Every structure is written in structure tokens, then in C-alpha cells.
Amino acid sequence: MESPLETLPPMVRRTRDLAVACLVLLILLGLAWELWLAPTGSGTLALKVLPLFVPLAGLLRRRMYTYRWVSLLVWIYFAEGVVRATSEPPPGAWLAMIEILLCLVLFAACATHVRWRLKNARAVEGK
């Protein structure tokens, strides 16, 4: 018996992998940034990554609803990246630019994943 992941087209699987990778990298970046690389204080800003742990299980389980709301949640982190990229000196500004890039890729991966999964579902129903 095939697993549900094996029945998906390769591009849909790749967007899932890319979304999960970007989310994990965003978590790691947030922790490293606030705890070691360019802390802004006592490290309490590292708590900002806690909301990113919530959708991780949903992305891994391929829950469509999770992909949809992560594509909205990511804009909060994008906004933080833009503000900090324009207001902090290096290395904080560089880390913020990495955050911006990860947010954009995560958004694109989630949006593409949803679009291609819906298209794939319609194609399967049409057979």
C-alpha cells in the first residue's frame, strides 16, 4: 500500500519539503539570532519563534489548512525582518535580510503547495 505522500506528484512533494525546511530554518535563525549571533538583550526575544512550532506538525502531516494559515502568519516575521533590516546595524541587518528571504520562500512554497494540491485533487476527481 502506498503512503499518501507517495501518491502526490513530485512537485507537490518538493513544495512540502521546501516549506518545512524554510520553517525549520526560520526557527533556527530566530533562536541563533536572539541567543548568540546578535542578541538585543537578555534573550527573551527568542520567544518570538514559539508560534512557528505550532504549524510544524501540520506541515509535516500535509494538512492543507496549515499551509493556508502559515502563508498568512509568515508576514508577521517578514515585517519584523524589514523593520530590523532597516534599523539595526550589521550583523542584525544581515540576519534580518536572511529572515526576509526565508519568509518569502516559505510563502511561495505554501501558496504553490496549496495551488498544486488543489489542481492535483481536481485531476484525480476528473479521472
Buried (B, 14 or more C-beta within 10 A) or exposed (E): EEEEEEEBEEEBBBBBEBBBBBBBBBBEBBBBBBEEEBBEEEEEBBEBBEEBEEBBEBBEEBEEEBBEBBBEBBEEBBEBBBEBBEEBEEEBBBBBBBBBBBBBBBBBBBBBBBEBBEEBEEEEEEE
